[in-house]
């Protein structure tokens, strides 16, 4: 029996940004619009954190809103929180709020706040939805804000529209085939193939990855970041693909995701445009998450879920630092040195710290996640473990290369002040506290991620889709306990 939260946190966290989007659509004063958007997003952060705390007190795997309006209208709950989505909701809300806060007034006219709030409402609804039909509708709606912005800027939308249309179409056909004729082997395999292709497109896995770099080229940096940062492609895999597709499909996703992780890491090393560099860096990290989720062992999946949280925050901070620099000097070329550290030490420090945290530097949650991911795969799939390490090494080199090119190497002469504004300094402090706090005390987060992975895999086994194959190693819990004991006995990074 699913338990109720003590307050309708989920519906309110979706309703607040949705109402703010309606109000902001009529506001033409961009400075006032930014203030409204920030306070609405701040309230949403409080609601999602309240949901996470309330959910943690229930001691259950999933819960629904108390006095749900949706339940009264439709007779069932479309929005449910569980151990998978509980921390993803505040992480997403925090990224939206900090992005709005860090937007410079000179750039506010190009950043549509009503579209940002609409996007936040849709993505939060997506991450708390477990009903397939509604989830597909939300995935379709989530593609509209970036597409609308491209149209308003006069950019070509064909690449983005073709990929997203194919993603939604394959998802619909795959779900229909699986539900209506899933008992027939050939149709079941066809449906699984379509679901896998759909999830690979949304996650940007090679060769269906070109829409991500196109998105960063043709929209504002903030819009592109907020569309990809929650990793809705991984969420689609966990909700719609993992429970129903056979083992061969999971293995195919894992292999392609690993190839993409290494390929994207290598591509980030040779980029001269900072936006394209970040697009490939993000793609490499999200592919590592996807690969870990498809390995289907508790330790490996736990590592992937930890990386999902850790890199979501750290890459968000990394992108915000890069966006703030770009707002001051224009599009950044990595073909030359800019020497900006003396002018913006706060942003330079955030850039370096967040970049290192994203690749699993000691003291970050991603460090624990990478250790668990490698631990969960290397004994069973040694080559997979080597590819994960290779991708991490290449990403580390590319982050340091970008830092040296942007912040060191020469002395930059500026006629106006380029230092960080108070709002940006606040963003720096918040990101650093979140990244280091989660890494120094990772025990609770790792245990929560392990429990989520364990239940999800057991639910998959209960469907009989693996035909009795064992995916959970007997010593998984003991291995996790050993790793947790290491990190609880001594501070992270030692």
C-alpha positions in Angstrom: 0.0 0.0 0.0 1.5 3.3 -1.1 1.8 5.8 1.7 0.8 9.5 1.6 3.1 12.5 2.1 2.0 14.9 4.9 1.5 17.7 2.4 0.8 18.0 -1.4 4.5 18.8 -2.1 4.6 17.4 -5.6 1.6 19.1 -7.1 2.5 22.5 -5.5 6.1 22.2 -6.8 4.7 21.8 -10.3 1.9 24.4 -9.9 4.1 27.2 -8.6 6.4 27.5 -11.7 3.4 26.8 -14.0 1.5 29.8 -12.6 4.6 31.9 -12.6 5.0 31.1 -16.4 1.5 32.3 -17.0 2.1 35.6 -15.1 5.5 36.2 -16.7 4.1 35.8 -20.2 2.3 39.1 -19.7 5.3 41.0 -18.1 7.5 43.0 -20.5 9.8 44.5 -17.9 12.7 41.9 -17.9 14.2 43.1 -14.6 10.9 42.6 -12.8 10.3 39.3 -14.7 13.7 38.0 -13.4 12.7 38.9 -9.8 9.3 37.1 -10.1 11.0 34.1 -11.7 13.6 33.9 -9.0 11.2 34.1 -6.1 8.9 31.5 -7.8 11.8 29.2 -8.4 13.1 29.7 -4.8 9.6 28.7 -3.5 9.8 25.7 -5.7 13.2 24.8 -4.2 11.7 24.9 -0.7 8.7 22.7 -1.8 11.0 20.1 -3.4 13.3 20.0 -0.4 10.2 19.7 1.8 9.1 16.8 -0.3 12.5 15.1 0.1 12.5 15.5 3.8 8.9 14.4 4.2 9.5 11.3 2.0 12.6 10.4 4.1 10.5 10.3 7.3 8.0 7.7 5.8 10.5 4.9 5.5 8.9 3.6 2.2 10.1 3.2 -1.4 7.3 5.4 -2.9 4.7 7.8 -1.8 2.0 10.1 -3.2 0.7 13.5 -2.3 -1.6 14.0 0.6 -5.1 15.1 -0.6 -4.0 15.0 -4.2 -6.1 17.1 -6.6 -5.1 14.9 -9.5 -6.4 11.8 -7.7 -9.7 13.5 -7.1 -10.1 14.5 -10.7 -8.8 11.4 -12.5 -9.1 8.7 -9.8 -5.4 7.9 -9.7 -2.1 9.5 -8.9 0.0 10.5 -11.9 2.7 12.1 -9.8 4.5 9.8 -7.3 7.8 10.3 -5.5 10.1 7.3 -4.8 13.8 6.8 -3.9 14.8 7.3 -7.5 13.2 10.7 -8.0 13.2 12.1 -4.5 16.6 13.8 -4.7 16.4 14.5 -8.4 13.5 17.0 -7.8 15.4 19.4 -5.5 18.5 19.1 -7.6 16.6 20.2 -10.7 14.8 23.0 -8.8 18.1 24.3 -7.5 19.7 24.4 -10.9 16.8 26.4 -12.3 16.8 28.8 -9.4 20.6 29.4 -9.6 20.5 29.8 -13.4 17.9 32.5 -13.1 19.8 34.2 -10.3 23.1 34.2 -12.2 21.6 35.7 -15.3 23.1 39.2 -15.9 20.6 42.0 -16.5 22.3 42.8 -19.8 21.4 39.3 -21.0 18.0 39.1 -19.4 16.3 40.3 -22.6 17.5 37.2 -24.5 16.6 34.8 -21.8 12.8 34.1 -21.7 11.8 33.7 -18.1 8.3 32.6 -18.8 9.7 29.7 -21.0 12.2 28.9 -18.2 9.4 28.6 -15.6 7.2 26.6 -18.0 10.2 24.3 -18.6 10.8 23.8 -14.9 7.1 22.9 -14.3 7.2 20.3 -17.1 10.6 18.8 -16.1 9.5 18.5 -12.4 6.3 16.8 -13.5 8.3 14.5 -15.7 10.7 13.5 -12.9 7.8 12.7 -10.6 5.6 10.9 -13.2 5.4 7.1 -13.3 2.3 6.7 -15.6 3.6 5.9 -19.1 1.0 7.8 -21.1 1.3 11.0 -19.1 5.1 10.7 -19.1 5.2 10.5 -22.9 3.0 13.7 -23.1 5.3 15.5 -20.6 8.4 14.4 -22.6 6.8 15.9 -25.7 5.9 19.2 -23.9 9.4 19.5 -22.5 10.8 19.8 -26.1 8.6 22.9 -26.8 10.5 25.6 -24.8 13.8 25.1 -26.6 12.0 24.8 -29.9 10.1 28.0 -29.3 13.3 29.9 -28.4 15.0 28.7 -31.5 12.0 30.0 -33.6 12.1 33.3 -31.8 15.8 33.7 -32.5 15.4 32.8 -36.2 17.5 29.6 -35.9 17.0 26.5 -38.0 14.9 24.0 -35.9 15.1 21.0 -38.2 17.8 19.0 -36.5 16.2 19.4 -33.0 12.7 18.8 -34.4 13.6 15.6 -36.3 15.4 14.0 -33.4 12.8 14.8 -30.8 9.9 13.8 -33.2 11.7 10.4 -33.8 12.2 10.0 -30.0 8.5 10.6 -29.2 7.2 8.5 -32.1 9.4 5.5 -31.3 8.4 5.8 -27.6 4.7 5.8 -28.4 4.9 2.9 -30.9 7.1 0.8 -28.6 4.8 1.3 -25.6 1.7 0.4 -27.6 3.3 -2.7 -29.1 4.6 -3.9 -25.7 1.3 -3.4 -24.0 -1.0 -4.9 -26.7 1.1 -7.7 -28.2 4.0 -8.1 -25.8 3.4 -11.8 -25.4 4.5 -12.4 -29.0 8.3 -12.7 -29.1 8.9 -11.0 -32.4 6.7 -8.1 -31.5 8.1 -7.9 -28.0 11.6 -7.6 -29.4 10.5 -5.0 -32.0 9.0 -3.0 -29.2 12.1 -3.3 -27.1 14.2 -2.2 -30.1 12.0 0.9 -30.5 12.1 1.8 -26.8 15.9 1.5 -26.8 16.3 3.7 -29.9 14.0 6.3 -28.4 15.9 6.4 -25.1 19.2 6.6 -26.9 18.1 9.6 -28.9 16.8 11.4 -25.8 20.1 10.7 -24.0 22.2 11.8 -27.0 24.0 8.5 -27.4 26.2 8.1 -30.5 25.3 8.2 -33.3 22.1 10.1 -32.3 24.1 12.9 -30.5 24.3 15.8 -32.9 21.2 17.4 -31.6 22.9 18.3 -28.3 25.7 20.4 -29.9 23.1 21.9 -32.2 21.0 22.9 -29.2 23.9 24.6 -27.5 24.7 26.4 -30.7 21.1 27.8 -31.4 19.7 28.5 -28.0 20.9 30.6 -25.1 23.4 28.7 -22.8 20.9 28.7 -19.9 18.1 27.2 -21.9 20.3 24.4 -23.3 21.8 23.7 -19.9 18.4 23.4 -18.2 17.1 21.1 -20.9 19.9 18.6 -20.7 21.1 18.9 -17.0 18.2 16.8 -15.4 19.2 13.9 -17.7 15.6 13.1 -18.6 17.0 10.5 -21.0 18.3 8.4 -18.1 14.9 8.9 -16.4 13.1 7.5 -19.5 15.4 4.5 -19.3 14.6 3.8 -15.7 10.9 4.3 -16.0 10.0 2.9 -19.5 12.9 0.8 -20.7 14.5 -1.0 -17.7 11.3 -2.7 -16.4 10.2 -4.2 -19.8 13.0 -4.8 -22.2 15.1 -8.1 -22.3 18.8 -8.3 -21.3 20.1 -8.0 -24.8 18.6 -4.6 -25.1 20.2 -3.4 -21.8 23.5 -4.7 -23.0 23.2 -2.8 -26.3 22.4 0.4 -24.5 25.4 -0.1 -22.1 27.8 -0.8 -25.0 26.7 2.2 -27.0 26.7 4.5 -23.9 30.3 3.4 -23.1 31.4 4.1 -26.6 29.7 7.5 -26.5 31.4 8.3 -23.1 34.9 7.7 -24.5 34.1 9.3 -27.9 32.6 12.4 -26.3 35.5 12.7 -23.9 37.9 12.6 -26.8 35.9 15.2 -28.7 35.8 17.6 -25.8 39.6 17.6 -25.9 39.8 19.0 -29.5 37.0 21.6 -29.3 37.9 25.3 -29.8 34.4 26.6 -29.0 33.6 26.6 -25.3 29.9 25.7 -25.8 30.7 22.7 -28.0 33.4 21.7 -25.4 30.8 21.7 -22.6 28.2 19.9 -24.8 30.6 17.0 -25.3 31.8 17.0 -21.7 28.2 16.7 -20.5 27.5 14.0 -23.1 30.4 11.9 -21.8 29.2 12.2 -18.2 25.5 11.4 -19.0 26.6 8.4 -21.1 28.6 7.1 -18.1 25.4 7.4 -16.0 23.4 5.5 -18.7 26.0 2.8 -19.0 26.0 2.2 -15.2 22.2 2.0 -15.1 22.2 -0.6 -17.9 24.8 -2.8 -16.3 22.1 -4.1 -14.0 24.1 -4.9 -10.9 23.3 -3.1 -7.6 26.8 -1.7 -7.0 27.2 -0.5 -10.6 23.7 1.0 -10.7 24.3 2.7 -7.3 27.5 4.3 -8.7 25.5 5.5 -11.7 22.8 7.0 -9.5 25.4 8.8 -7.4 27.1 10.1 -10.5 23.7 11.3 -11.7 23.4 13.5 -8.6 27.0 14.5 -8.3 27.6 15.5 -11.9 24.1 17.1 -12.2 25.2 19.6 -9.5 28.8 20.0 -10.4 28.3 20.3 -14.2 25.5 22.7 -13.5 27.9 24.9 -11.5 30.6 24.4 -14.2 28.2 25.6 -16.9 27.0 28.6 -14.9 30.6 29.7 -14.4 31.2 29.3 -18.2 28.0 31.1 -18.9 29.0 34.1 -16.7 32.3 34.4 -18.4 30.7 34.3 -21.8 28.2 37.0 -20.7 31.2 39.3 -20.1 33.5 38.6 -23.1 31.2 37.0 -25.7 31.6 33.5 -27.1 34.7 31.9 -25.8 37.4 30.4 -28.0 39.6 27.7 -26.5 42.2 28.2 -29.3 43.9 31.0 -27.3 44.6 32.0 -23.7 42.4 34.6 -22.1 44.1 35.1 -18.6 40.8 36.0 -16.8 41.5 34.7 -13.3 42.8 38.0 -11.9 39.5 39.7 -13.1 37.1 37.0 -11.9 38.7 34.8 -9.2 35.3 33.6 -7.9 34.2 32.3 -11.3 37.6 30.8 -11.9 37.5 28.9 -8.6 34.0 27.7 -9.3 35.0 26.6 -12.8 37.9 24.6 -11.6 36.2 23.1 -8.5 33.0 22.1 -10.3 34.9 20.7 -13.2 37.1 18.5 -11.0 34.1 17.4 -9.0 32.3 16.3 -12.1 35.1 14.0 -13.1 35.2 12.3 -9.6 37.9 14.3 -7.8 38.3 13.2 -4.2 35.9 15.0 -1.9 33.0 15.0 -4.3 30.0 12.7 -4.5 31.0 11.7 -8.1 34.3 10.4 -6.6 32.2 7.9 -4.6 30.0 7.2 -7.6 32.9 6.5 -9.9 34.5 4.1 -7.3 31.2 2.2 -7.0 30.7 2.2 -10.7 34.1 0.7 -11.4 33.8 -1.7 -8.4 30.4 -2.9 -9.7 31.7 -3.6 -13.3 35.4 -4.4 -13.3 35.0 -7.9 -11.8 32.3 -8.9 -14.2 33.2 -6.8 -17.2 36.9 -5.8 -17.0 36.9 -4.0 -20.3 33.9 -1.9 -19.2 35.8 -0.8 -16.1 38.8 0.2 -18.3 36.6 2.3 -20.6 35.0 4.1 -17.7 38.5 5.0 -16.3 39.6 6.1 -19.8 36.6 8.4 -20.2 37.2 9.9 -16.8 40.9 10.5 -17.6 40.1 12.2 -20.9 37.4 14.3 -19.2 39.9 15.4 -16.6 42.4 16.5 -19.2 39.8 18.4 -21.1 38.5 20.3 -18.0 42.1 21.3 -17.0 42.8 22.4 -20.6 39.7 24.6 -20.7 40.6 26.1 -17.3 44.1 27.0 -18.4 42.9 28.4 -21.7 40.2 30.7 -20.1 41.8 31.8 -16.8 45.6 31.6 -17.3 48.3 31.9 -19.9 48.3 35.7 -20.4 47.3 39.0 -18.8 43.9 40.2 -19.8 43.5 44.0 -20.1 39.9 45.2 -19.4 38.5 48.7 -19.5 35.5 47.8 -17.2 35.2 45.6 -14.2 34.7 41.9 -15.0 34.4 40.7 -11.3 31.6 38.6 -10.2 28.4 40.3 -9.0 27.0 39.5 -5.5 24.4 37.2 -7.0 27.1 35.3 -8.8 29.2 35.0 -5.7 26.1 33.6 -3.9 25.7 31.0 -6.6 29.4 30.1 -6.3 29.1 29.6 -2.5 25.9 27.5 -2.8 27.3 25.2 -5.5 30.6 24.7 -3.6 28.7 23.9 -0.4 26.4 21.4 -2.2 29.3 19.7 -4.1 31.6 19.4 -1.1 28.9 18.6 1.4 27.6 15.7 -0.6 31.1 14.4 -1.1 32.4 14.8 2.5 29.4 13.0 4.0 28.3 10.5 1.2 27.0 7.7 3.4 23.3 8.7 3.5 23.2 9.5 -0.2 24.9 6.2 -1.2 22.7 4.1 1.0 19.6 5.7 -0.5 20.9 5.2 -4.0 21.7 1.5 -3.3 18.3 0.9 -1.9 16.7 2.5 -5.0 18.9 0.3 -7.3 18.2 -2.8 -5.3 14.4 -2.4 -5.4 14.4 -1.4 -9.1 16.3 -4.5 -10.0 14.2 -6.8 -7.9 11.1 -5.3 -9.5 12.6 -6.1 -12.9 13.3 -9.7 -11.8 9.7 -10.0 -10.6 8.4 -9.5 -14.1 10.3 -12.6 -15.2 11.7 -10.8 -18.2 15.2 -12.0 -17.4 13.9 -15.6 -17.5 15.3 -16.4 -14.1 18.8 -14.9 -14.8 20.4 -13.5 -11.7 21.4 -9.9 -11.9 22.0 -9.2 -8.3 25.2 -10.5 -6.9 25.0 -12.2 -3.5 27.8 -10.1 -2.0 26.5 -6.8 -3.3 25.4 -5.5 0.1 28.6 -6.6 1.8 30.7 -4.8 -0.9 28.6 -1.7 -0.4 29.0 -1.9 3.3 32.8 -2.2 3.0 32.9 0.9 0.7 30.7 2.9 3.0 32.7 2.0 6.0 35.8 3.3 4.3 34.2 6.6 3.6 32.6 6.9 7.1 35.9 6.1 8.9 37.9 8.8 7.1 37.0 12.0 5.3 36.4 11.9 1.6 39.5 12.5 -0.4 41.9 10.5 1.9 
